Amino acid sequence: MKPLAPGTVIFHRYRGYGVITAVNLMTGWVSARFGSEGRTLDLNLSCDQVQHADGEPIHFRVAPPDRMPHGRLMAMMRSLHQAGYQRLYLYSWPKPSGLHWRWHLFTGKRDWYRRSLREGWYGSGAEYNLNPVLGWGDSPGDSVTELCSALARFDPQGLAQALGRDEDHARWFADVCDALLPNYAYSLSMDRSNGAIPESLPIIPLRANVPAYTGPALPWPPGWAALWSGSRHHLMPMIDPIRY
């Protein structure tokens, strides 16, 4: 399905052509302005009265869009790993509400706890849900190659720090991408209510109407188990210490 975002031109059966000014990819509600009207009109994309400008139907219920960027980030990272930028990592974990998942790209040393923080290299599905871009000068619906180019233009110094070899993680990440994309992503949060670490990686769906993951159990990333061994078991927080 074509991307839906602020600025997308649509066609309404009774109003004609208009431009989306606000969108919610979870509910399908959008605000749009038609012609010279001063006020916006609230519409639901599940209604068959709304189409893309070229007449293509918007099947929001049947084929809903991704409501988080994690799948696109994983595909971009896999491409960068293949290009030699193997010291690039993706940390993913849920917000306290449980409605959205945060993401954080970091480079350099693979330290899941003390991750390097660069402006623009982190975000949340809550923002993506309202405007499906990553903030690098990219556009909604950009391809993997276009996302890689956008990140390189946005922060070439930061991306340069990812250049190098980390074959253990790159191999693990490629296997995870093969198993999950394009319908699922992983989360590095864990339910330790019973005091034990889950044996396999938690899996989350990228969009509505995706059935629960039934594929093979996936291992945690290399080096992850060492964070929870010995005395550090009690020091690792449930909520990430970096505030954003």
C-alpha positions as CSV (number, residue, x, y, z in Angstrom):
1,M,0.0,0.0,0.0
2,K,1.2,3.5,-0.7
3,P,2.4,5.5,2.3
4,L,-0.1,7.6,4.2
5,A,1.3,10.7,5.9
6,P,0.7,14.4,6.3
7,G,0.9,15.8,2.8
8,T,-0.5,12.8,1.0
9,V,-3.0,13.8,-1.6
10,I,-6.3,11.8,-1.5
11,F,-9.6,11.8,-3.4
12,H,-13.0,11.9,-1.6
13,R,-16.1,10.8,-3.5
14,Y,-18.0,13.9,-2.6
15,R,-15.3,16.4,-1.7
16,G,-12.9,15.9,-4.5
17,Y,-9.1,16.1,-4.1
18,G,-7.7,17.0,-0.7
19,V,-4.5,16.8,1.3
20,I,-4.0,14.9,4.6
21,T,-2.9,17.3,7.4
22,A,-2.8,14.7,10.2
23,V,-2.9,10.9,10.4
24,N,-3.1,8.2,13.0
25,L,-1.8,4.9,11.6
26,M,-3.2,2.9,14.6
27,T,-6.9,4.0,14.3
28,G,-7.0,5.1,10.6
29,W,-8.4,8.5,11.4
30,V,-7.0,11.4,9.3
31,S,-7.7,15.1,9.0
32,A,-7.8,16.5,5.5
33,R,-8.3,19.9,3.8
34,F,-10.2,20.1,0.6
35,G,-9.9,23.0,-1.9
36,S,-10.0,26.4,-0.3
37,E,-11.9,25.2,2.8
38,G,-10.6,26.8,6.0
39,R,-11.4,23.9,8.2
40,T,-10.2,20.3,8.0
41,L,-12.5,17.3,7.8
42,D,-12.0,14.3,9.9
43,L,-12.2,11.0,8.0
44,N,-11.6,7.3,8.6
45,L,-9.5,5.5,6.1
46,S,-11.7,2.4,6.4
47,C,-14.4,4.3,4.6
48,D,-14.7,3.5,0.9
49,Q,-15.3,7.1,0.1
50,V,-11.6,7.9,0.5
51,Q,-9.0,6.8,-2.1
52,H,-5.5,7.8,-3.2
53,A,-5.3,10.6,-5.7
54,D,-4.7,8.2,-8.6
55,G,-7.8,6.2,-7.7
56,E,-6.1,3.4,-5.9
57,P,-8.3,2.1,-3.0
58,I,-7.1,2.5,0.6
59,H,-7.6,-0.9,2.2
60,F,-6.8,0.2,5.7
61,R,-8.5,-2.7,7.5
62,V,-7.4,-5.4,5.0
63,A,-3.8,-4.2,4.6
64,P,-3.0,-1.8,7.4
65,P,0.3,0.1,7.3
66,D,3.2,-0.5,9.7
67,R,2.5,1.5,12.9
68,M,6.1,1.4,14.0
69,P,9.4,1.9,12.1
70,H,11.2,-1.2,13.4
71,G,10.8,-3.3,10.3
72,R,12.2,-0.6,8.1
73,L,15.0,0.0,10.5
74,M,15.9,-3.8,10.5
75,A,15.9,-3.9,6.7
76,M,18.1,-0.9,6.5
77,M,20.5,-2.2,9.1
78,R,20.8,-5.6,7.3
79,S,21.8,-3.7,4.2
80,L,24.3,-1.6,6.0
81,H,25.8,-4.7,7.7
82,Q,26.3,-6.2,4.2
83,A,28.1,-3.1,3.1
84,G,30.6,-3.4,6.0
85,Y,28.9,-1.3,8.7
86,Q,28.5,-4.2,11.1
87,R,29.1,-2.1,14.3
88,L,25.5,-0.7,14.0
89,Y,23.0,-2.0,16.5
90,L,19.3,-1.7,17.2
91,Y,17.8,-1.6,20.7
92,S,14.1,-1.9,20.9
93,W,11.8,-1.8,24.0
94,P,8.2,-0.8,24.9
95,K,7.0,2.4,26.4
96,P,5.5,2.1,29.8
97,S,2.0,2.3,28.3
98,G,2.7,-0.8,26.2
99,L,1.1,0.8,23.1
100,H,4.3,1.8,21.3
101,W,7.9,0.6,21.1
102,R,10.9,2.8,21.3
103,W,14.0,2.3,19.1
104,H,17.6,3.4,19.4
105,L,20.3,2.9,16.8
106,F,23.8,3.1,18.2
107,T,27.3,2.4,16.9
108,G,30.8,1.6,18.0
109,K,31.2,-0.7,21.0
110,R,28.4,-3.3,21.4
111,D,27.3,-2.4,24.9
112,W,23.6,-2.9,25.3
113,Y,23.5,-1.1,28.6
114,R,25.8,1.9,28.1
115,R,24.8,2.7,24.5
116,S,26.1,5.7,22.7
117,L,23.5,8.4,22.1
118,R,23.4,10.7,19.1
119,E,20.6,13.2,18.3
120,G,18.2,11.8,15.7
121,W,19.2,8.1,16.2
122,Y,16.3,7.3,18.5
123,G,12.6,7.6,18.5
124,S,9.3,5.9,19.2
125,G,6.4,4.4,17.4
126,A,4.3,7.1,19.0
127,E,5.8,9.7,16.7
128,Y,6.0,7.4,13.7
129,N,2.3,6.6,14.1
130,L,1.5,10.3,13.4
131,N,4.2,10.9,10.7
132,P,5.9,7.8,9.2
133,V,9.4,9.2,8.8
134,L,12.6,8.8,10.8
135,G,13.6,12.4,10.8
136,W,16.7,12.1,8.6
137,G,15.2,14.1,5.7
138,D,13.6,10.9,4.5
139,S,10.2,10.6,3.0
140,P,7.3,8.2,3.8
141,G,7.7,5.0,1.9
142,D,11.4,5.4,1.1
143,S,13.1,2.2,0.1
144,V,16.0,0.6,2.0
145,T,18.6,2.2,-0.2
146,E,16.9,5.6,0.2
147,L,16.9,5.2,4.0
148,C,20.6,4.3,4.0
149,S,21.4,7.4,1.9
150,A,19.2,9.6,4.1
151,L,21.1,8.4,7.3
152,A,24.5,8.9,5.6
153,R,23.5,12.5,4.7
154,F,22.0,13.2,8.0
155,D,25.0,12.2,10.2
156,P,28.0,10.9,8.2
157,Q,30.3,11.1,11.2
158,G,27.9,8.9,13.2
159,L,27.5,6.4,10.5
160,A,31.3,6.3,10.0
161,Q,31.6,4.9,13.6
162,A,29.6,1.9,12.5
163,L,32.2,0.9,9.9
164,G,33.9,-2.3,11.1
165,R,33.4,-6.0,11.7
166,D,31.2,-7.6,14.3
167,E,30.5,-10.9,12.6
168,D,28.8,-12.6,15.5
169,H,26.1,-9.9,15.8
170,A,25.8,-9.4,12.0
171,R,25.2,-13.2,11.6
172,W,22.6,-13.2,14.5
173,F,20.9,-10.1,13.1
174,A,20.7,-11.5,9.5
175,D,19.1,-14.7,10.9
176,V,16.5,-12.7,12.9
177,C,15.7,-10.5,9.9
178,D,15.2,-13.6,7.7
179,A,12.8,-15.1,10.3
180,L,10.8,-11.9,11.2
181,L,10.6,-9.5,8.2
182,P,8.3,-8.2,6.9
183,N,5.6,-8.8,9.5
184,Y,7.5,-8.9,12.8
185,A,10.2,-7.2,14.8
186,Y,12.0,-8.0,18.0
187,S,12.0,-6.4,21.4
188,L,14.8,-6.5,24.0
189,S,12.5,-6.1,26.9
190,M,11.6,-9.1,29.0
191,D,9.0,-10.2,31.6
192,R,11.0,-11.2,34.7
193,S,8.0,-11.5,37.0
194,N,9.0,-15.0,37.8
195,G,12.7,-14.1,38.2
196,A,13.9,-16.0,35.1
197,I,15.1,-14.6,31.8
198,P,12.9,-15.8,28.9
199,E,14.7,-18.4,26.8
200,S,13.8,-16.8,23.5
201,L,13.6,-13.3,22.0
202,P,10.3,-11.5,22.4
203,I,8.5,-10.9,19.1
204,I,6.1,-8.1,18.2
205,P,3.8,-7.6,15.2
206,L,4.5,-4.6,13.0
207,R,0.9,-3.9,12.1
208,A,-2.7,-4.9,12.9
209,N,-4.2,-8.1,11.6
210,V,-0.9,-9.9,11.9
211,P,-1.3,-13.3,13.7
212,A,0.9,-14.2,16.6
213,Y,4.4,-15.3,15.7
214,T,4.6,-19.1,15.4
215,G,8.1,-19.4,13.8
216,P,11.2,-20.9,15.4
217,A,12.3,-19.5,18.8
218,L,15.1,-16.9,18.3
219,P,18.1,-16.5,20.6
220,W,19.0,-13.3,22.3
221,P,21.8,-11.2,20.7
222,P,25.4,-12.1,21.3
223,G,26.6,-11.0,24.7
224,W,23.1,-10.3,26.0
225,A,23.2,-13.1,28.6
226,A,26.4,-11.8,30.1
227,L,24.5,-8.6,31.2
228,W,22.3,-10.7,33.5
229,S,25.0,-12.8,35.1
230,G,26.6,-12.4,38.5
231,S,26.2,-9.2,40.4
232,R,25.0,-7.2,37.4
233,H,21.8,-9.2,37.5
234,H,20.4,-6.9,40.1
235,L,21.8,-3.7,38.6
236,M,20.2,-3.9,35.1
237,P,16.9,-1.8,35.3
238,M,13.6,-2.8,33.8
239,I,13.3,0.6,32.2
240,D,16.1,2.0,30.1
241,P,18.1,4.7,32.0
242,I,18.4,7.0,29.0
243,R,15.5,9.5,29.0
244,Y,13.9,10.4,25.7
